[in-house]
């Protein structure tokens, strides 16, 4: 069986590749060049030239063929441009979900299959089991590292050609194994930042790309203008920090972003109670196995990579996924991903189009 090992240059993908070799697969390593620049000092991004060099050195130690595939143009179009377009429209996208969907499990897998590979293996923490209706995607055993949420958009044909050999291990076990194997990435820090914003300052990145678009920050409960901003696209639902509000106007009470009007250049803030939602409408749903239909299904909904899953009822209404939450979720922005679970099994995912705010007497 010919396996293409996607090697990011980190410890997880290094151990993944080593395990594929040990399992007897015919392994070829590949690094996806998504950026043409070296890493920024102090950043914890990924897919830089430095990461490519680390991946190559691991491949050399494993004695496997290694290639670098330049997917920077596709990444620019499908991930970075989409990121800017979504923020410009007042949404808050998840670029990691988008990258997994369009780059790591579409562009990469398509090219791998065209070249005669049977499967793509990655260092994601998730598990694939055989179920009554085919392959099923499940959570990893390590809740701190579980990445099933960011893989929630995978479709059955992609699961048929995917391998996740780390899903039954903890991160600590992987680092110990990497060190025992003498892999240079054993102590390499995890990547946490958005890879194309290595300094972590999303607001500054958006201002550089979209320009200053000054406007007002308004308290929805009083209707008063209590601050100014340089661009409404730099604010997301649920945000509290960085608002720089005038204390006399708010009496020192905490205020959170509860709505953003990009066209009017207005950001609305209010009390945290205004952030609670009890229904989510999702669009462009994908299913890892059997799809949800117009019949209500009991499940759990997760709206953040490491968010707490919430009991819910989900069903399709036309082309929209309607999810009624049995527990309120606070601070959910449109453009984010919602992933549905049946126990540990991933049912599918959708993009949050709109929500219903909880009405209080």
N, C-alpha and C positions, 0 to 999 in steps of 0.2 A: 504494500500500500504506500503510495507516494504522498507525503505530507509536506505542506508548505508551512513552516513555523514563522509566524509574524513576530519578529524580534525588535522590541522598542529600544533596547539598550538598558532596560531595568532588570532588577533581580527576578521578578516574576516570569517574564518571558525567557530569561536565561535558563531558569530551572525547567520551565515548560519544554524548551528545546532539548535539554539534556534528557528529560524523561522520554521524549519521543524517540530519541536515539536508543535509549536503553530498552524500549519496548519493541525494537526491531523494525521500526518504520524506515522507509527510505526518505530521509529528511533533508530538506533544503531550507536554509534560513533566508529571510528577506526582511529588510528594514524599509519602512515607508518614509521617504523624504517628503515631509509636509512643509518644511521651512528651509530656506536657503541660507539661514544665518546660524551662527554659533549661539550657544545658550548665554543668557544674560547672567552675570555674577549674582548669586543669591537667589536665583529663580528656581522653581521646582516644576517647570513645564516638562515637555517631552518632545521627541521627534526632531531634535536639532542635529547639527553636524557632529557635535560631541557625542550624542547618543548613538549615532550611526557608527562611530569609531568603537564605542564600547561593545555594540552588538557584533561587529566584525571580529573583535578580539575573542569574544565568547565562542563564536562560530569556529574560529581557528582552533580553539582549545578542544572543541567537540569534533573537529575534523569533518565538518560538513560544508558543502558548497554554500556560498553566501552572496547575495545580491542586494543592491539598493535600488528600489523602484521610486522614481520621481513622480509623485502624485500631487506635487505642490499646486499645479494649476487646477486640478479637480478640487483640492482642498480649499483653495481660494474661492472658487465658484460656489461649491456646494455648502461649505461651512462658514467661512469668513464673510462672504457677501451676504449669505442668508442671515447671519448673525446681525449685520448692520441693517438689513432690510426689516427684520423682525423688530428690532429696537426702534427703528424709524416709524413703524406702524403702532408703537405703543405696547408691544409684547415683550416678554422676557424669555428668550429662547434658551435651550440647553444645548450648547455646542457639542458636548460629549455624546449625547444621544444622536445628534445629527451626524457626527463623525462616524460612529459605529454603523449607522444606517447606510450612509452614502459612500463612505470610504472603506472602512475595515471589513464590512460585510456586504458590499456590493461591488465596488470597483476592484477590490483585492480578490474577492472570491470569484468574480467573473473572469478575471485574468488568470487566476490559478487553474480554474477548470478548463479554460481554453488551452492552457499549456500542458494539460494532461495530469494535473494533480488530482488526487481523490478527495482531499480534505485540507482545510486550513486550521491550524492549531494556534491558540492564543493563550496569554497568561491571565485571562479574566478569571475571577473567582465566581464560578457558577458550575452547575452540573447538568448533564444531559442523561436522561433515562429513557428506556424504551417503554412506551405506554400502549394501551389498547388501540389507540388510533395513530400510532407512530411515535416519533421522537418527541420528548417533552423537555422543556427547559425548567430547571429547578434552582432554588437558592443554594448558595454555598453553605457549608456548615459553620463557617466563621462569620457571625453577624456583623462584625466590625469591618470586614473586607468584602462582604457579599456585593457582587456587581450585577445581579440579575435585573435590577431596575434599568441600568443603562443598556441592557441587552434585550429589553422587553419588546423592541420593534422587530426582532428576528422572525422570519417566516419559516414554515415547515421545510421548504427546499434548502434554506440556508442551514437549518439545524442538521439536516441530513449530511452536510459536508463540513461540520464544525466539530472541533475537539477542544474541551476545556479540562486539561488534566490536573488543575490545581484546586478544584472545587471541594475536595474532601479534606483539605489541609488548612491550618491556620497560617497567618503570615509569619508568625514566629518559627513555625516548622520549616517554612520555605527558606527563610534566611539561614537557619541552621544547616539545611541541606546544601544551600549555595556555598556556604563557607567550607563545608566538608568536601565539596567537589572542587574547591579551589577556584571558584568563579570570581572574577574581579568585581562583579556587581553586587556581591553579597551584602555589603554595607551601604550601597548607594541609596540615598533618600528617595522616598516615594514622590511621584509627581502629583501635585495638588492643584496648581494654578491652571487656568485656561491656557493652553499651550501657546496661543498666539498673543497672549497678554501676560508675559512671564513675570512682570512686576506686580501683577495682581490688581492694578488700578483700572478697573473696567470703565469707570466714569471718565477718566482722563483719556483712555483709548477712544471712547466714543466721541469725545469732544474733538480729538485730533482728526478723526475720520469724517465726522458729520458737521464739524464747526460749531461755534457758539450759537445757541438759539435761546436768548434770555427770555424769561417769563416770570410768572408769579406763583408763589406757594400760598394756597388758600386753606384756611381752616373751615371745613365743611359745616361745623356746628355753629359757627358765628358768622360765616361769610366774609370774614376779614382777611386781607392780605397780610401775612405774617412773615414773609421772607421773599427773596428773589432767587432765581436759579439761572444757570448758564445753559441749560438744555434739559427739557423734560425727559428725554430719552435716557438720561443718566439715573433715573429713579425707578424703583420697582415696588410693586405692591408688598406691603409688610415692612418696608425699610424704615428704620428709626434713626440710625446713625448718619451723620453727615448732612443733616437737614439745615443746620445753622439757623434755627428759628429765633425770633425775638422773644426773649423770656417774658417781658411784661405783657405781650399779646397772648401768651399761652398760660400765664400764671404759673409757669414752671411745670405744668402737667405734661406727661409724655404724649407725643403725637407720632403717628405712624402714617406712611403713605397709604391711602385707601383707594386712590384713583389717579389716573394720568391721562390727560387730554393732549396728545401730541400736536394736533392741528392748532389748537388754541394756545399751546405752549403753557398749559396750566397743570400744576401738581396739587392734588387735594390731600390734606392730612386730617386725621381725626383720632378719636380714642381707639384703643385696641379692640373694643367690642364690635367696631364696624368692619373688622377683618374676617369675622367668622362666616363661613359658607357651609351650606348643607346639601348643595347639588352642584355637580360638575357636568358640563356638556363638552364632549370631546369630538374632534373631527379627524379624518384620515386614519381610522383605526386599522391596526394590523393584528394578526392572530398567530401565535406560535404553534397552535394545534387546532382543535375544533373551535370555530368562531361562536361568539355570543350572538343570539338572534333577537327577535322581538319578544321573546319570553323572558321574564325577569330571572336573574341568576344571583344567588347569594355568593359574595366574594369579599375580598379585602382590596382596598384601593391605597396605592402609595403614590405620593406626588413629589417626593424628593429622593435623591440617591440613597440617603440614609435616614429617611423619614420613617415615622411609625406607621405601619399599615392600619387602615381604619375599616371596620366592618361596613359593608355597603351592599346595595342591590343595583345591578347593572342590566341594561337592555338596549337594544338598538331601536331607535325611532327614526325611520327613514334612513338617512346616511349618517346620522349622529349617534354617538354613544352617550346615553344618559345614565349618570351614576348618582344615585341617591345615597347620601352618607348617613350612617346611623350615629356617627359622632362628628361634630363639627371640625372642619379644618380651618386653620387661621393663616392668613397672609398668602393666599395662592394667587400668583400672577398668570394672566393669559400667556399662551406660548410655551408654558411648561409641559412636561410629559406626565401623563397619568398611566400607571401600570397596574393591571389587575392580577390578583393572585387567588388561587384555590389551594389553600395550605401553603406548601412551598413551591407549587407549580405556577409558572407564569402563564396566564391566560392570553394576554395581549396588551396592547398599549394604544394610546391616542394622544393628540395634542389638545391641550385645554383651549377651547374657543371662548367660553364664557362660564360664569358661575352664578349661583343664586345666593345672595347675601341673606343671613339669618335676620328675620324680622323680630324685634323685641318690643314688647308693649311699653 
